[in-house]
Amino acid sequence: MPPPRLHTATCPHLHPSRCQRARHSRLFSTTTPSHRPSIGPESPNYIHVPRAPQPDAYYRPHIKGILPTPRPIFPQHDKTAPETKTSDAYFALTIPPPSPATLNAPIPKGLGPSTRRLIEWKSKIADHRRRNLRESLIELRERKQKTDARLDARIAAKQYQRDRLLNAPTPADEKFTAASVLQSTLPSRSGLQDPDREARVQQKREKFAAHDAMKKAERRNALHTLYMNAREFIVTEEKLNEAVEKAFDPYSGQFTNESRRGLNVWNLGYPETVKEHLDRANKGEKGRAVERSSGFSGVTDERMRRIGEELTGGKM
């Protein structure tokens, strides 16, 4: 069956025979081109496949890990660090030159040629280290100065541009095309009017002063309490031994024995609850007979102690 004829409308600028030959020349072919004989059949480019004119998307490979932040050689808070770390005094302390005794010391005669070469190589490497450290610090100082100058110039230019735009007058086109607005309703650059500002600020100052005075009084009271309680602090080894002997002495009545109950905290049982405190203060039914007959002497003593602390301004 003969191949179908191509219409002239498909290729209006070519003769029908030429258009048919051009159509057949674009057919898919698996033959190897003669101008690429070096590509083997195992290569994916062995068979020519036409590609789209749009290039492939660039794929950025994902790199695992995070690079650590480099240590700042010249800290920002120390403005004299670049000059200090490149001075002769700093180099004299960091990379001191070899002493004359070391330079003029003769090499022992009993050493072999390999040992002599090793000693000379170590001396040469030490000189290289000193020179590299000196040159690197000087170069880093120059780089930092250039970077700081460039950054300061950029910040100054941005600040100047911002101030210029902020303080610029209203353009003529916006002024002529803007809607009619009364002058009294226009926003003021000086801010909103606040007639009660001074009174409110004074009230805030008084409130802050009262709060600050209260904090100072509390701090002073806490310091005095610490001073009064410091008399019982254990600060020496003798006081520590005395407290240990007193707490664990079996003959001082601290622990329970056959005749009496000890006064040690481990022998006192559970602490009293709030209800028991109130019952004892109010001579409740759960109070003991001795406490019941004592009246309000314990509560009165506690109240008197607190009144004395308030009058004297410290712990008693």
Number of C-alpha atoms within 10 A of each C-alpha: 3 4 5 7 9 13 11 14 9 11 15 10 10 13 11 17 12 12 18 18 11 13 12 10 10 8 7 10 11 9 9 14 12 7 7 10 9 8 14 12 10 7 8 10 11 17 15 13 11 7 8 7 6 6 7 8 6 6 6 6 6 6 6 6 6 6 6 6 6 6 7 7 13 18 11 10 7 9 10 11 15 20 12 14 18 19 14 13 12 13 17 10 9 13 17 12 14 11 9 8 8 9 10 8 9 8 11 8 7 7 9 9 9 9 12 13 11 11 13 13 12 11 13 11 12 15 14 12 12 15 12 12 15 18 13 12 18 17 13 15 19 13 12 15 13 12 12 12 12 12 12 12 12 12 12 12 12 12 12 12 11 12 11 11 10 9 8 9 9 8 8 9 8 9 11 9 8 9 8 8 8 7 8 7 7 8 9 10 6 6 7 8 8 7 8 8 10 10 10 11 11 11 12 12 12 12 12 12 12 12 12 12 12 12 12 12 13 12 12 14 15 14 13 15 15 12 13 13 12 11 9 9 9 13 10 8 9 10 13 13 12 11 13 11 12 14 16 13 12 13 9 12 16 19 19 14 11 5 6 10 13 16 14 14 12 11 12 11 8 8 8 8 9 9 11 14 13 12 15 20 18 14 18 14 10 11 17 11 10 8 14 17 11 10 14 14 12 13 13 12 11 11 12 12 14 15 12 14 13 12 9 10 14 17 17 12
